């Protein structure tokens, strides 16, 4: 079965390109042509920040983090950090999937070689805060 593109799933229209093309509009039109599996880490982070198709972005983020809890386009841990700040209305639906990823990530982070000690500490701080958020919600 062929996977649907975001345009077909959400019935979004393209942003018209009449004159000025803005990077956000160009990116938005570009992701409409992608399936959920084709979304990159950068796409997912931007979707979460823009609070666009949040549930879809979170599903993809969880899949990516299962494979690589340090995933990021700009820095290691960017995806986890962005997911932590995502729309709580949908994020809580994924807590049971995210918690084991966080526990594994914290263990792997301790034995990982980092660019700097500050980078390592920042990653561990986000992972611990995320886990605390989930625990507070009773998951």
C-alpha positions in Angstrom: 0.0 0.0 0.0 1.3 3.4 -1.0 1.9 5.8 1.8 0.0 9.1 1.7 1.7 12.5 1.5 1.1 15.0 4.2 -1.0 17.0 1.7 -3.3 14.1 1.3 -3.5 13.2 5.0 -4.2 16.7 6.2 -5.9 18.2 3.1 -3.6 21.2 3.3 -3.3 23.6 0.4 0.1 24.9 -0.8 1.0 28.4 0.2 0.7 30.4 -3.1 3.9 31.5 -4.6 2.7 34.8 -6.0 5.8 37.1 -5.8 7.8 36.9 -2.7 8.9 33.4 -1.6 9.6 33.1 2.1 11.7 30.2 3.5 8.9 29.0 5.8 6.4 28.9 2.9 8.9 27.1 0.7 9.6 24.6 3.4 5.8 24.1 4.1 5.1 23.5 0.4 8.0 21.0 0.3 6.9 18.9 3.3 3.4 18.6 1.8 5.0 16.4 -0.8 6.5 14.1 1.7 5.2 11.0 3.4 5.6 10.7 7.2 8.6 8.4 6.7 10.3 10.9 4.5 10.3 13.7 7.1 13.8 14.6 8.1 15.0 15.5 11.6 15.1 19.1 10.5 11.5 18.8 9.2 10.3 17.2 12.4 12.0 19.8 14.6 10.5 22.6 12.6 7.1 21.1 12.6 7.3 20.8 16.4 8.4 24.4 16.8 5.7 25.7 14.4 3.2 23.4 16.2 2.2 22.1 12.8 0.9 18.5 12.4 2.1 17.9 15.9 0.9 14.4 16.3 2.5 13.3 13.0 5.8 15.1 14.0 5.8 13.4 17.4 5.2 9.9 15.9 8.1 10.5 13.5 10.3 11.9 16.3 9.7 8.9 18.5 10.7 6.6 15.6 13.9 8.5 15.0 14.8 8.7 18.7 14.4 4.9 19.1 17.2 4.5 16.5 19.3 7.5 17.7 18.5 9.2 21.0 21.1 11.8 20.1 19.5 12.8 16.7 19.9 16.4 15.7 20.5 18.4 12.6 22.3 21.2 14.3 23.5 19.6 17.5 23.4 16.3 19.3 20.1 15.9 21.2 18.3 18.6 19.2 15.3 16.4 18.4 14.8 15.3 22.0 15.2 18.9 23.2 12.6 20.1 20.7 10.2 17.3 21.5 10.5 18.1 25.2 9.1 21.6 24.4 6.3 20.3 22.1 2.6 20.8 22.4 1.6 18.9 25.6 -1.9 18.1 24.3 -0.3 15.5 22.0 3.0 14.9 23.7 1.4 13.1 26.6 0.0 10.5 24.2 3.6 9.4 23.6 4.9 9.3 27.1 4.9 5.5 27.4 6.9 5.3 24.2 9.3 8.1 25.1 10.2 7.0 28.7 12.2 3.9 27.8 14.0 5.9 25.1 15.0 8.5 27.8 16.2 5.9 30.2 18.4 4.2 27.5 19.6 7.6 26.3 20.8 8.7 29.7 22.8 5.4 30.1 24.3 5.8 26.6 25.1 9.5 27.2 27.3 8.6 30.2 29.6 6.4 28.1 29.5 8.6 25.0 32.3 10.8 23.7 31.1 14.4 23.6 32.5 17.6 22.0 32.5 19.1 25.5 31.4 18.4 29.1 28.9 21.2 28.8 27.2 19.6 25.8 27.0 16.3 27.7 25.6 18.0 30.8 23.0 19.9 28.8 21.9 16.7 27.1 21.6 14.9 30.4 19.7 17.8 31.9 17.1 17.8 29.1 16.7 14.0 29.3 16.3 14.1 33.1 13.8 17.0 32.9 11.8 15.1 30.2 11.7 12.0 32.3 10.6 14.0 35.3 7.8 15.6 33.3 6.6 12.1 32.3 6.9 10.8 35.9 4.9 13.8 37.2 2.1 12.9 34.7 2.0 9.4 36.3 3.5 7.4 33.4 
